[in-house]
Amino acid sequence: MINRQISEIAHEISKTWKNVNYAAMPYLAAMHSLDSPDSNYGYDSGKSIVLYFLSNSTSWRGEDARRIKKELRDLIK
């Protein structure tokens, strides 16, 4: 399986999650500029940005949410 860039995944999240939780919003915004978990956003690693997003996205539910969250978790393993 070919891993997508984090920015591609973030774009899909923005399209499918219409009312993004305020706590997840800054991490989603940061994810738009990341290529991989090894990329950096300021002093934070891509992996930590994704982990923070996942921990603040518990209110996002549904098929798309489950599929995309699994993809993000697999990406940072």
C-alpha positions as CSV (number, residue, x, y, z in Angstrom):
1,M,0.0,0.0,0.0
2,I,1.3,3.4,-0.9
3,N,1.1,6.0,1.9
4,R,-0.5,9.3,1.0
5,Q,1.1,12.5,2.2
6,I,-0.3,13.9,5.4
7,S,-1.3,17.0,3.5
8,E,-3.5,14.9,1.1
9,I,-5.1,13.2,4.1
10,A,-5.7,16.7,5.7
11,H,-7.4,17.9,2.5
12,E,-9.8,14.9,2.6
13,I,-10.5,15.5,6.3
14,S,-11.4,19.1,5.5
15,K,-13.8,18.0,2.8
16,T,-15.5,15.3,4.9
17,W,-15.6,16.8,8.4
18,K,-17.7,19.9,8.1
19,N,-17.7,21.2,11.7
20,V,-14.1,20.5,12.8
21,N,-13.7,20.5,16.6
22,Y,-12.0,23.7,17.7
23,A,-9.3,21.7,19.6
24,A,-8.4,19.7,16.4
25,M,-8.4,22.7,14.1
26,P,-4.8,23.9,14.7
27,Y,-3.5,20.4,14.2
28,L,-5.5,19.9,11.0
29,A,-4.2,23.2,9.7
30,A,-0.6,22.1,10.5
31,M,-1.2,18.8,8.7
32,H,-2.0,20.7,5.5
33,S,1.7,21.6,5.2
34,L,3.2,18.2,6.1
35,D,4.5,15.5,3.8
36,S,5.2,12.7,6.2
37,P,5.5,11.9,10.0
38,D,9.2,12.8,9.6
39,S,8.4,16.3,8.4
40,N,8.4,19.2,10.9
41,Y,6.0,22.0,11.6
42,G,7.9,24.5,13.6
43,Y,9.5,22.6,16.4
44,D,6.9,19.8,16.3
45,S,7.4,16.6,14.4
46,G,4.8,15.5,11.9
47,K,4.2,12.4,14.1
48,S,3.3,14.6,17.1
49,I,1.0,16.8,15.1
50,V,-0.9,13.7,13.9
51,L,-1.1,12.3,17.4
52,Y,-2.4,15.6,18.7
53,F,-5.0,15.7,15.9
54,L,-6.1,12.1,16.7
55,S,-6.5,12.8,20.4
56,N,-8.6,15.9,19.6
57,S,-10.8,14.4,16.9
58,T,-12.8,12.0,19.1
59,S,-16.1,13.8,18.2
60,W,-15.5,13.0,14.5
61,R,-17.4,9.8,13.7
62,G,-18.6,7.8,10.8
63,E,-17.2,5.7,8.0
64,D,-14.9,8.4,6.7
65,A,-13.6,9.2,10.2
66,R,-12.8,5.5,11.0
67,R,-11.1,4.9,7.7
68,I,-9.0,8.1,7.8
69,K,-8.1,7.8,11.5
70,K,-6.9,4.3,10.8
71,E,-4.8,5.5,7.9
72,L,-3.2,8.2,10.1
73,R,-2.5,5.7,12.9
74,D,-0.9,3.2,10.4
75,L,1.2,6.1,9.0
76,I,2.7,7.0,12.4
77,K,3.5,3.4,13.5
